[in-house]
Amino acid sequence: MKHLTIKLFSILFLVSLAGCAYKTKNKITLLDDNPLIKELYDKDLEIRELDARTDTINLEEYDKKHREQIFQILAENKVVTPKDKIRSAWILQHTAAKLCDGELTSISPENFLLAYKLSSSALSQLETEKDTLTIRKENVPRIIALNYDRYLLFSFGYQKFGTQFVFDEKTDRMLLAPIDTTLANDREREKHNVEPLSVLRNKYKIKPMPNR
């Protein structure tokens, strides 16, 4: 666990260092998006579309390889542009879940934390570049909320914004995962393109908070 924690924080440190441009003398050269990350992202979409049509794909077989490649690219400090980070975050978000004593857990919830850091860093870069088109098109604030909610849900059993659903065996229905209402207000939800809490409560049945 100690080794895993050190590895994770090393990667997060590299994310914080990565920029979108190099300065050579008085000239700033923008970097292109990483083509390998684009290829992995496109494959990620392709296999999900195929599975949605045929229900024949072992997604984790592909996802595990894609995550390992993203970790390697991160270690080489080659996740640089905002789109690199957004695409990498989507790939890391597809980390498999498992049932443990009747509770849904993740094989590696730290991946969701890393996805959150990557998407947050992408938004910061895009805001600096005043690239509002990409922010809107990719819905980056919503991606940040999704990643953080998923990290909290698979680590502690609740979420902050209200983007995640869980299957309830008692009712045989999908419920909105428990929301810790002390973590975010509606202004922050609006900022992340999430509906107000009152709307969420009217639209969905929310699973109660777990015992702490």
N, C-alpha and C positions, 0 to 999 in steps of 0.2 A: 504493500500500500504506500509506503514511504517513497519507493522508487517511482511508482505511478504518479504520485503527487508532484515529485521533483520534475518528472518528464512533462506533466501538464503545464506547470508554471513556466518551464523553459519555453514551451511552445507559445504560451500566452505572451511571454516577453518578446518573442520574435514578432508576433502579431503587432505589438505596440510599436516596434521599430520600423515595420514595413511602411513605405510611403508610396506615393503614386508617381514620383518623378525623381530624377537625379539631376543635380546641378553641376555642369562642367563649365568652369570659368564663369562667364556671364550668361550662359545659355542653359535653359531648362529643357530636358528631353523627357517627354512623357513615355511611359512604358506601355506596351501593348498588353492586352489580356493574355494570360497563360493559355496556350492552345490545348495543353493536356488537361487542364481543369475543365475547359469548355467541352472537350471530348467526353470526359467522365460525367459531366453534368447532362449532356445530351443523351448518353447511354442510360443514365439514371431515369430520365423522362421516358425514354423508349421502352425500357423493360416494364415500367409501371403502366404505360398505356397498353402494352401487350398483355400484361397480367389482368388488367381491368376487362379486356375483351375475352380472354381465354381461361383465366384462373389456373394457369399451368406453370407459372414461373416461381422458382424458389428465390424470392427476392434477396434473402440474407446471403445467399451464395454470391450474388453480385455485389451487394452492399458492403460486405466485409472486405472484399478486394478493393472496392472504391475508397473506403475509409482508410485502409492501409496506405493506398497511394497518396491520399490527401495528407496523411501524417508525414509521409516522406517528403512531399513537396513543401510542407510547412517547415520541416527540419532544414531544408535547403534554402529557406527564406525566399521562396518563389511564389508565395501567395501575396501579391502586391497591390493590384488594382482593386477598386471597389467591387467590380463584377467577379474578380477572382474570389474575393471574400464571401460575397453573397452565394455564389455557386458552391463554394466549399462548405458553407454553413448548411445549405440544403442537403448536401451529401452526408454530412455528419449528423444531421437531424434524423436521418434514416438509420438509426441505431436500433437494433432489435430489442423487443420487450420479451419478458417471460413472466410466468405465474409462479409466485413463491408463497406457499401457505395461503393460497387464495387471493393474494395481493399482487397487482400488476407492478412489476419492477423492470428496470432496464439492465442490460448486460454491462453498460458503461454510461451512467448518467453524466459523467464528466464531459462526454462528447457534446451534450446539449449546452453545457456551460461554455465550451469552446466555440460552438456555433453562435451563441449569444455574443461573445466577445468579437467574433469575426464580423457579424452583421452590424454590431454597434460601431466598430471601427470603419466599416464601409460607409455607414451613414455620416459619420464625422467627416470623412474625406469628401463625400458628395456635397455636403453642406459647405465645406471650405471652397470647393470648386463651383458652388452655386449651380449644381447640376440637378435642378428640381425635376426635370423630365424623367431622369433615371429613378429618382426617389419615388415619384408617383407610379411610373411604369412597373417597377419591381416591387412596389409597396413595401419598401424597406422598414418603415416603422412597425408595420404589422409583423414582418418577419422577426424583428427583435423581440416583440411580445410573445410570439409563438415559441421561439427558442428558450426564452427565460421561463415561460410557463411550463414548458416540457421539462426543463431542468428541475424546477421546484417539484413538479408532480412526481417524477420518477426518483427524486431524492428524499422528499419529505411528505408526499401524499396530498399536496394541495397546490394551487396556482395563484398567481398575482392578478392577472388581467381578466381572464375568462375566455381562453381560446381553445382549451383542451376538453375532450370528452372521454368518458370511460364507460365500459359496459357494466351494467348492474345485473348480477345474476338473480337477485330477488324479483325484479320486475321484468327481466328479459328485455331491457331497453338501454339505449345509450343515454347517459346523463352527462350534464356539464360537470366536469371534475370539481371537487371542493375549491372554493375561493376564499382566501384569507382577505377579508374586506378591509383590513387595517393596512395593507401594503400599497394600495393604489386608490386614488380618487377618480371621479369621472373625467376630470380635466386631463389627467395622465392617460386614461383610456382613450379619450378623443385624440390625443397626440399620437397614439399608437394605432389609430384606426380600429379601435375596439368599441363596441356599443356600450352605453351607460349600464351600470349595474341593474337599474330598475328595468331596463329593456331586456337584459339577459334573464332576469328573474321571471318576467312575463312570458318570454318565449320558450324557456327551457326549465326542466326540473333539475335542480342543483343537488348534487350529492353532499351530505353533511360533512363538515370538517372532521378529520380523524382525531382520535384522542392523542394528546401530546404527553 
